[in-house]
Amino acid sequence: MTVEEIKRELEDMLKQEVTITMNKAKELGADVFQVRDYLYRFHPEQWKKSDNKDQPEIQEIEVTINPLKSINKTKKELQ
């Protein structure tokens, strides 16, 4: 298996795990990725203008998963 194949396999596995987690969170109405906290911290003006009823429901949030590549060099390349 090449490094590129391993990277793709890891990326696919990560996407699958995050998707499963997000779907379960939506089912439970849980904010496991702290989306509301993100809005509070990085968009405070918008947060202040609204009450919690105006905040997006977890079930309505669409998520795009773009895993970062964590394998940059092989052991052989490091030697």
Distance bins in CASP14 RR format, pairs under 12 A and 6 or more apart:
PFRMAT RR
TARGET T0000
AUTHOR 0000-0000-0000
RMODE 2
METHOD distances of the structure
MODEL  1
1 7 0 0 0 0 0 1 0 0 0 0 0
1 8 0 0 0 0 1 0 0 0 0 0 0
1 9 1 0 0 1 0 0 0 0 0 0 0
1 10 0 0 0 0 0 1 0 0 0 0 0
1 74 0 0 0 0 0 1 0 0 0 0 0
2 8 0 0 0 0 1 0 0 0 0 0 0
2 9 0 0 0 0 0 1 0 0 0 0 0
2 71 0 0 0 0 0 1 0 0 0 0 0
2 74 0 0 0 0 1 0 0 0 0 0 0
3 9 0 0 0 0 0 1 0 0 0 0 0
3 10 0 0 0 0 0 1 0 0 0 0 0
3 69 0 0 0 0 0 1 0 0 0 0 0
3 70 0 0 0 0 0 1 0 0 0 0 0
3 71 1 0 0 1 0 0 0 0 0 0 0
3 72 0 0 0 0 1 0 0 0 0 0 0
3 73 0 0 0 0 1 0 0 0 0 0 0
3 74 1 0 1 0 0 0 0 0 0 0 0
3 75 0 0 0 0 0 1 0 0 0 0 0
3 76 0 0 0 0 1 0 0 0 0 0 0
3 77 0 0 0 0 1 0 0 0 0 0 0
4 10 0 0 0 0 0 1 0 0 0 0 0
4 11 0 0 0 0 0 1 0 0 0 0 0
4 69 0 0 0 0 0 1 0 0 0 0 0
4 71 0 0 0 0 1 0 0 0 0 0 0
4 74 0 0 0 0 0 1 0 0 0 0 0
5 11 0 0 0 0 0 1 0 0 0 0 0
5 12 0 0 0 0 0 1 0 0 0 0 0
5 71 0 0 0 0 0 1 0 0 0 0 0
6 12 0 0 0 0 0 1 0 0 0 0 0
6 13 0 0 0 0 0 1 0 0 0 0 0
6 69 0 0 0 0 0 1 0 0 0 0 0
6 70 0 0 0 0 0 1 0 0 0 0 0
6 71 1 0 0 1 0 0 0 0 0 0 0
6 74 0 0 0 0 1 0 0 0 0 0 0
7 13 0 0 0 0 0 1 0 0 0 0 0
7 14 0 0 0 0 0 1 0 0 0 0 0
7 67 0 0 0 0 1 0 0 0 0 0 0
7 68 0 0 0 0 0 1 0 0 0 0 0
7 69 1 0 1 0 0 0 0 0 0 0 0
7 70 0 0 0 0 1 0 0 0 0 0 0
7 71 1 0 1 0 0 0 0 0 0 0 0
7 72 0 0 0 0 1 0 0 0 0 0 0
7 73 0 0 0 0 0 1 0 0 0 0 0
7 74 0 0 0 0 0 1 0 0 0 0 0
8 14 0 0 0 0 0 1 0 0 0 0 0
8 15 0 0 0 0 0 1 0 0 0 0 0
8 67 0 0 0 0 0 1 0 0 0 0 0
8 69 0 0 0 0 1 0 0 0 0 0 0
8 71 0 0 0 0 0 1 0 0 0 0 0
9 15 0 0 0 0 0 1 0 0 0 0 0
9 16 0 0 0 0 0 1 0 0 0 0 0
9 67 0 0 0 0 0 1 0 0 0 0 0
9 71 0 0 0 0 0 1 0 0 0 0 0
10 16 0 0 0 0 0 1 0 0 0 0 0
10 17 0 0 0 0 0 1 0 0 0 0 0
10 67 1 0 0 1 0 0 0 0 0 0 0
10 68 0 0 0 0 0 1 0 0 0 0 0
10 69 0 0 0 0 1 0 0 0 0 0 0
10 70 1 0 0 1 0 0 0 0 0 0 0
10 71 1 0 0 1 0 0 0 0 0 0 0
11 17 0 0 0 0 0 1 0 0 0 0 0
11 18 0 0 0 0 0 1 0 0 0 0 0
11 65 0 0 0 0 1 0 0 0 0 0 0
11 66 0 0 0 0 1 0 0 0 0 0 0
11 67 1 0 1 0 0 0 0 0 0 0 0
11 68 0 0 0 0 1 0 0 0 0 0 0
11 69 1 0 0 1 0 0 0 0 0 0 0
11 70 0 0 0 0 1 0 0 0 0 0 0
11 71 0 0 0 0 1 0 0 0 0 0 0
12 18 0 0 0 0 0 1 0 0 0 0 0
12 19 0 0 0 0 0 1 0 0 0 0 0
12 65 0 0 0 0 0 1 0 0 0 0 0
12 67 0 0 0 0 1 0 0 0 0 0 0
13 19 0 0 0 0 0 1 0 0 0 0 0
13 20 0 0 0 0 0 1 0 0 0 0 0
13 65 0 0 0 0 0 1 0 0 0 0 0
13 67 0 0 0 0 1 0 0 0 0 0 0
14 20 0 0 0 0 0 1 0 0 0 0 0
14 21 0 0 0 0 0 1 0 0 0 0 0
14 65 1 0 0 1 0 0 0 0 0 0 0
14 66 0 0 0 0 0 1 0 0 0 0 0
14 67 1 0 1 0 0 0 0 0 0 0 0
14 68 0 0 0 0 1 0 0 0 0 0 0
14 69 0 0 0 0 0 1 0 0 0 0 0
14 70 0 0 0 0 1 0 0 0 0 0 0
15 21 0 0 0 0 0 1 0 0 0 0 0
15 22 0 0 0 0 0 1 0 0 0 0 0
15 63 0 0 0 0 0 1 0 0 0 0 0
15 64 0 0 0 0 0 1 0 0 0 0 0
15 65 1 0 1 0 0 0 0 0 0 0 0
15 66 0 0 0 0 1 0 0 0 0 0 0
15 67 1 0 0 1 0 0 0 0 0 0 0
15 68 0 0 0 0 0 1 0 0 0 0 0
16 22 0 0 0 0 0 1 0 0 0 0 0
16 23 0 0 0 0 0 1 0 0 0 0 0
16 65 0 0 0 0 1 0 0 0 0 0 0
16 67 0 0 0 0 0 1 0 0 0 0 0
17 23 0 0 0 0 0 1 0 0 0 0 0
17 24 0 0 0 0 0 1 0 0 0 0 0
17 65 0 0 0 0 1 0 0 0 0 0 0
17 67 0 0 0 0 1 0 0 0 0 0 0
18 24 0 0 0 0 0 1 0 0 0 0 0
18 25 0 0 0 0 0 1 0 0 0 0 0
18 32 0 0 0 0 0 1 0 0 0 0 0
18 33 0 0 0 0 1 0 0 0 0 0 0
18 63 1 0 0 1 0 0 0 0 0 0 0
18 64 0 0 0 0 0 1 0 0 0 0 0
18 65 1 0 1 0 0 0 0 0 0 0 0
18 66 0 0 0 0 0 1 0 0 0 0 0
18 67 0 0 0 0 1 0 0 0 0 0 0
19 25 0 0 0 0 0 1 0 0 0 0 0
19 26 0 0 0 0 0 1 0 0 0 0 0
19 62 0 0 0 0 0 1 0 0 0 0 0
19 63 0 0 0 0 1 0 0 0 0 0 0
19 64 0 0 0 0 0 1 0 0 0 0 0
19 65 1 0 0 1 0 0 0 0 0 0 0
19 67 0 0 0 0 0 1 0 0 0 0 0
20 26 0 0 0 0 0 1 0 0 0 0 0
20 27 0 0 0 0 0 1 0 0 0 0 0
20 32 0 0 0 0 0 1 0 0 0 0 0
20 63 0 0 0 0 0 1 0 0 0 0 0
20 65 0 0 0 0 0 1 0 0 0 0 0
21 27 0 0 0 0 0 1 0 0 0 0 0
21 28 0 0 0 0 0 1 0 0 0 0 0
21 30 0 0 0 0 1 0 0 0 0 0 0
21 32 1 0 0 1 0 0 0 0 0 0 0
21 33 0 0 0 0 1 0 0 0 0 0 0
21 63 0 0 0 0 1 0 0 0 0 0 0
21 65 0 0 0 0 0 1 0 0 0 0 0
22 28 0 0 0 0 0 1 0 0 0 0 0
22 29 0 0 0 0 0 1 0 0 0 0 0
22 30 0 0 0 0 0 1 0 0 0 0 0
22 31 0 0 0 0 0 1 0 0 0 0 0
22 32 1 0 0 1 0 0 0 0 0 0 0
22 33 1 0 0 1 0 0 0 0 0 0 0
22 35 0 0 0 0 0 1 0 0 0 0 0
22 58 0 0 0 0 1 0 0 0 0 0 0
22 59 0 0 0 0 0 1 0 0 0 0 0
22 61 0 0 0 0 1 0 0 0 0 0 0
22 62 0 0 0 0 1 0 0 0 0 0 0
22 63 1 0 1 0 0 0 0 0 0 0 0
22 64 0 0 0 0 0 1 0 0 0 0 0
22 65 0 0 0 0 1 0 0 0 0 0 0
23 29 0 0 0 0 0 1 0 0 0 0 0
23 30 0 0 0 0 0 1 0 0 0 0 0
23 32 0 0 0 0 0 1 0 0 0 0 0
23 58 0 0 0 0 0 1 0 0 0 0 0
23 59 0 0 0 0 0 1 0 0 0 0 0
23 61 0 0 0 0 0 1 0 0 0 0 0
23 63 0 0 0 0 1 0 0 0 0 0 0
23 65 0 0 0 0 0 1 0 0 0 0 0
24 30 0 0 0 0 1 0 0 0 0 0 0
24 32 0 0 0 0 1 0 0 0 0 0 0
24 33 0 0 0 0 0 1 0 0 0 0 0
24 58 0 0 0 0 0 1 0 0 0 0 0
24 59 0 0 0 0 0 1 0 0 0 0 0
25 31 1 0 0 1 0 0 0 0 0 0 0
25 32 1 0 1 0 0 0 0 0 0 0 0
25 33 1 0 0 1 0 0 0 0 0 0 0
25 34 0 0 0 0 0 1 0 0 0 0 0
25 35 0 0 0 0 1 0 0 0 0 0 0
25 57 0 0 0 0 0 1 0 0 0 0 0
25 58 1 0 0 1 0 0 0 0 0 0 0
25 59 0 0 0 0 1 0 0 0 0 0 0
25 61 0 0 0 0 1 0 0 0 0 0 0
25 63 0 0 0 0 1 0 0 0 0 0 0
26 32 0 0 0 0 1 0 0 0 0 0 0
26 33 0 0 0 0 0 1 0 0 0 0 0
26 35 0 0 0 0 0 1 0 0 0 0 0
26 56 0 0 0 0 0 1 0 0 0 0 0
26 57 0 0 0 0 1 0 0 0 0 0 0
26 58 1 0 1 0 0 0 0 0 0 0 0
26 59 1 0 1 0 0 0 0 0 0 0 0
26 60 0 0 0 0 1 0 0 0 0 0 0
26 61 1 0 0 1 0 0 0 0 0 0 0
26 62 0 0 0 0 0 1 0 0 0 0 0
26 63 0 0 0 0 1 0 0 0 0 0 0
27 58 0 0 0 0 1 0 0 0 0 0 0
27 59 0 0 0 0 1 0 0 0 0 0 0
28 58 0 0 0 0 1 0 0 0 0 0 0
28 59 0 0 0 0 1 0 0 0 0 0 0
29 35 0 0 0 0 0 1 0 0 0 0 0
29 36 0 0 0 0 0 1 0 0 0 0 0
29 56 0 0 0 0 0 1 0 0 0 0 0
29 57 1 0 0 1 0 0 0 0 0 0 0
29 58 1 0 1 0 0 0 0 0 0 0 0
29 59 1 0 0 1 0 0 0 0 0 0 0
29 60 0 0 0 0 0 1 0 0 0 0 0
29 61 0 0 0 0 0 1 0 0 0 0 0
30 36 0 0 0 0 0 1 0 0 0 0 0
30 57 0 0 0 0 0 1 0 0 0 0 0
30 58 1 0 0 1 0 0 0 0 0 0 0
30 59 0 0 0 0 0 1 0 0 0 0 0
30 61 0 0 0 0 0 1 0 0 0 0 0
31 37 1 0 0 1 0 0 0 0 0 0 0
31 38 0 0 0 0 1 0 0 0 0 0 0
31 39 0 0 0 0 0 1 0 0 0 0 0
31 40 0 0 0 0 0 1 0 0 0 0 0
31 52 0 0 0 0 0 1 0 0 0 0 0
31 55 0 0 0 0 1 0 0 0 0 0 0
31 56 0 0 0 0 1 0 0 0 0 0 0
31 57 0 0 0 0 1 0 0 0 0 0 0
31 58 1 0 1 0 0 0 0 0 0 0 0
31 59 0 0 0 0 0 1 0 0 0 0 0
31 61 0 0 0 0 1 0 0 0 0 0 0
32 58 0 0 0 0 1 0 0 0 0 0 0
32 61 0 0 0 0 0 1 0 0 0 0 0
32 63 0 0 0 0 0 1 0 0 0 0 0
33 39 0 0 0 0 0 1 0 0 0 0 0
33 58 0 0 0 0 1 0 0 0 0 0 0
33 61 0 0 0 0 1 0 0 0 0 0 0
33 63 1 0 0 1 0 0 0 0 0 0 0
33 65 0 0 0 0 0 1 0 0 0 0 0
34 40 0 0 0 0 1 0 0 0 0 0 0
34 41 0 0 0 0 1 0 0 0 0 0 0
34 42 0 0 0 0 0 1 0 0 0 0 0
34 58 0 0 0 0 0 1 0 0 0 0 0
34 61 0 0 0 0 0 1 0 0 0 0 0
35 41 0 0 0 0 0 1 0 0 0 0 0
35 42 0 0 0 0 0 1 0 0 0 0 0
35 43 0 0 0 0 0 1 0 0 0 0 0
35 47 0 0 0 0 0 1 0 0 0 0 0
35 55 0 0 0 0 1 0 0 0 0 0 0
35 56 1 0 0 1 0 0 0 0 0 0 0
35 57 0 0 0 0 0 1 0 0 0 0 0
35 58 1 0 0 1 0 0 0 0 0 0 0
35 59 0 0 0 0 0 1 0 0 0 0 0
35 60 0 0 0 0 0 1 0 0 0 0 0
35 61 1 0 1 0 0 0 0 0 0 0 0
35 62 0 0 0 0 0 1 0 0 0 0 0
35 63 0 0 0 0 1 0 0 0 0 0 0
36 42 0 0 0 0 0 1 0 0 0 0 0
36 43 0 0 0 0 0 1 0 0 0 0 0
36 46 0 0 0 0 0 1 0 0 0 0 0
36 47 0 0 0 0 1 0 0 0 0 0 0
36 50 0 0 0 0 0 1 0 0 0 0 0
36 52 0 0 0 0 1 0 0 0 0 0 0
36 54 0 0 0 0 0 1 0 0 0 0 0
36 55 1 0 1 0 0 0 0 0 0 0 0
36 56 0 0 0 0 1 0 0 0 0 0 0
36 57 0 0 0 0 0 1 0 0 0 0 0
36 58 0 0 0 0 1 0 0 0 0 0 0
36 61 0 0 0 0 1 0 0 0 0 0 0
37 43 0 0 0 0 0 1 0 0 0 0 0
37 44 0 0 0 0 0 1 0 0 0 0 0
37 47 0 0 0 0 1 0 0 0 0 0 0
37 55 0 0 0 0 0 1 0 0 0 0 0
38 44 0 0 0 0 0 1 0 0 0 0 0
38 46 0 0 0 0 0 1 0 0 0 0 0
38 47 0 0 0 0 1 0 0 0 0 0 0
38 55 0 0 0 0 0 1 0 0 0 0 0
38 56 0 0 0 0 0 1 0 0 0 0 0
38 61 0 0 0 0 0 1 0 0 0 0 0
39 45 0 0 0 0 0 1 0 0 0 0 0
39 46 1 0 0 1 0 0 0 0 0 0 0
39 47 1 0 1 0 0 0 0 0 0 0 0
39 48 0 0 0 0 0 1 0 0 0 0 0
39 49 0 0 0 0 0 1 0 0 0 0 0
39 50 0 0 0 0 1 0 0 0 0 0 0
39 52 0 0 0 0 0 1 0 0 0 0 0
39 54 0 0 0 0 0 1 0 0 0 0 0
39 55 1 0 0 1 0 0 0 0 0 0 0
39 56 0 0 0 0 1 0 0 0 0 0 0
39 61 0 0 0 0 0 1 0 0 0 0 0
40 46 0 0 0 0 1 0 0 0 0 0 0
40 47 1 0 1 0 0 0 0 0 0 0 0
40 48 0 0 0 0 1 0 0 0 0 0 0
40 50 0 0 0 0 0 1 0 0 0 0 0
40 52 0 0 0 0 0 1 0 0 0 0 0
40 55 0 0 0 0 1 0 0 0 0 0 0
41 47 0 0 0 0 1 0 0 0 0 0 0
43 49 0 0 0 0 1 0 0 0 0 0 0
43 50 0 0 0 0 0 1 0 0 0 0 0
43 55 0 0 0 0 0 1 0 0 0 0 0
43 56 0 0 0 0 0 1 0 0 0 0 0
44 50 0 0 0 0 0 1 0 0 0 0 0
46 54 0 0 0 0 1 0 0 0 0 0 0
46 55 0 0 0 0 1 0 0 0 0 0 0
46 56 0 0 0 0 0 1 0 0 0 0 0
47 54 0 0 0 0 1 0 0 0 0 0 0
47 55 0 0 0 0 1 0 0 0 0 0 0
47 56 0 0 0 0 0 1 0 0 0 0 0
48 54 0 0 0 0 0 1 0 0 0 0 0
49 55 0 0 0 0 0 1 0 0 0 0 0
50 56 0 0 0 0 0 1 0 0 0 0 0
55 61 0 0 0 0 0 1 0 0 0 0 0
56 62 0 0 0 0 1 0 0 0 0 0 0
56 63 0 0 0 0 0 1 0 0 0 0 0
71 77 0 0 0 0 0 1 0 0 0 0 0
71 78 0 0 0 0 0 1 0 0 0 0 0
72 78 0 0 0 0 1 0 0 0 0 0 0
73 79 0 0 0 0 1 0 0 0 0 0 0
END
